[in-house]
Amino acid sequence: MKLEEGKKIYFASDFHLGVPTYEKSRKREEKIVAWLSQIQEDADTIYLVGDIFDMWFEYKHAIPKYFTRFFGKIAELTDSGIRVVFFTGNHDMWMFDYLTQELGVEILTEELEFELNGKSFLVAHGDGLGPGDTGYKIIKSIFRNRFCQWMFARLHPNFGLGIANYFSKTSRKRSVNDDKFLGEEKEWLITYSKEVLKNKPINYFVYGHRHHPVVFPLAEQSTYYNLGEWISQYNYLVFDGENCELINFGG
């Protein structure tokens, strides 16, 4: 595939819209909308790499409220012909078809590999990849089970979304110290990327999930990027057709 001259590819992750308070989430939402407006002129594709929402579950006739300005901006982007791709994360894996129907976004539940301008990419939220974290991998398989999703949907939205919000906040408290770089040997996504490289050449590995922005060379022609988060850091990755650059949108 060839990127149109003057166009760019953008990546961002872990907005966690909805926490810790309505007021703080609203300010973050406004910042995200400002960023989307800034990149709108030259964006070919925007990849939002998971945990866009701190909690999300779609009932047949109900969804979590709020996020109106964000949704409006996304609809404006897709209506103008910009491709927008949502990856599900560990906090918002219960995205189904509402956002595709209403906003025109693509929703991916697995990692994505593609080639552009002769550069190969592997993009994923990152949860459950690599060695370890067995407990979460078991929980993830339960949460993604269609029967379990159907059972949860039998709960009244006020009750079901309340439960989901509670577990989302609990999960974040358990991972409060997970926003530091642990070193090459202890970073599971680096380990996973190295295993992938044994079987196929990938120039750019792009992940979210870890809440710590990282640029780490894996090999001469391969780099690991972690996008960090937008609760306090506001980083994004841009590919201009030749190179990738991790950029801060401002504190």
C-alpha positions, -999 to +999 in steps of 0.1 A: +000+000+000+011+035-007+003+066+014-010+096-005+016+124-007+012+148+022-009+124+042+000+109+076-010+080+099-017+088+135-018+065+166-030+073+201-042+051+230-056+050+265-078+080+267-098+064+296-127+087+290-150+087+320-125+089+349-117+099+375-144+125+377-169+140+351-151+173+352-116+159+346-128+135+319-146+164+302-114+185+301-095+155+287-123+150+261-118+186+250-081+181+247-086+150+226-110+168+203-085+197+199-058+171+189-082+155+164-090+189+149-053+196+146-044+165+127-076+165+106-060+183+077-034+157+069-047+125+085-052+095+062-060+071+090-063+075+128-057+044+150-071+047+185-053+017+201-076+006+230-090+018+263-106+048+246-132+046+274-125+036+309-156+014+307-179+005+278-207-019+273-234-018+247-269-030+255-293-035+227-310-002+235-286+015+259-250+027+260-230+046+286-238+084+285-213+113+280-186+117+254-208+137+231-181+160+218-157+132+211-184+112+192-193+143+172-157+149+162-152+112+152-183+114+131-170+146+114-137+129+106-153+097+091-179+118+072-150+137+056-134+104+044-108+099+071-105+063+082-108+059+120-100+025+136-109+017+172-091-012+189-108-027+219-087-026+251-091-044+285-114-015+297-136-013+266-136-048+251-174-048+249-177-027+218-201-043+193-217-025+163-231+007+177-200+029+171-196+014+136-232+022+127-233+057+142-198+069+138-185+050+108-154+036+127-138+002+122-136-019+154-108-044+158-106-069+186-072-085+176-038-072+166-034-057+131-005-062+107-002-041+076+024-027+052+026+009+041+052+026+019+074-004+023+072-003+061+056-031+081+035-025+112+020-046+140-005-027+161-024-039+192-036-026+225-013-051+241-033-067+269-028-104+272+002-105+248+035-120+258+044-143+287+028-141+322-003-124+333-022-157+333-049-145+356-059-117+333-058-139+303-083-162+319-106-132+328-103-119+293-114-152+278-144-151+301-153-115+293-150-121+255-172-152+257-204-145+238-226-164+263-211-145+292-217-112+273-253-123+267-258-131+304-244-097+315-267-080+291-297-095+310-288-071+339-306-037+340-282-011+325-282+010+358-270-021+376-248-036+349-229-004+341-225+003+378-208-031+382-186-026+352-175+008+364-166-007+398-144-034+383-128-009+359-118+014+388-106-017+408-084-028+379-068+006+377-060+007+414-042-027+411-021-014+382-012+019+399+026+012+397+024-002+361+032+031+344+070+028+348+094+012+323+104-021+339+134-028+318+139-049+286+137-083+303+105-075+322+085-057+296+062-085+283+053-066+251+090-063+242+094-100+248+064-107+226+077-084+198+111-102+199+093-135+194+073-122+165+106-109+149+120-144+149+094-154+122+087-122+103+102-088+098+083-059+114+096-024+113+072-008+138+055-024+168+028-001+182+010-007+215-009+010+242-019-005+276+013+001+296+006+038+303+043+047+297+056+062+265+085+042+252+107+042+220+128+010+222+150-003+193+145-041+189+168-046+159+185-025+132+152-020+113+127-026+140+114-004+168+089-009+197+066+020+205+044+023+235+019+052+232+015+060+269-018+075+280-038+107+279-047+110+316-015+131+322+009+125+293-009+132+259+014+114+235+007+103+200+027+086+172+028+099+136+040+081+105+048+106+077+054+079+050+090+075+058+095+076+096+076+073+129+078+099+156+064+099+191+051+134+199+037+151+230+005+172+225+013+194+255+006+191+293 
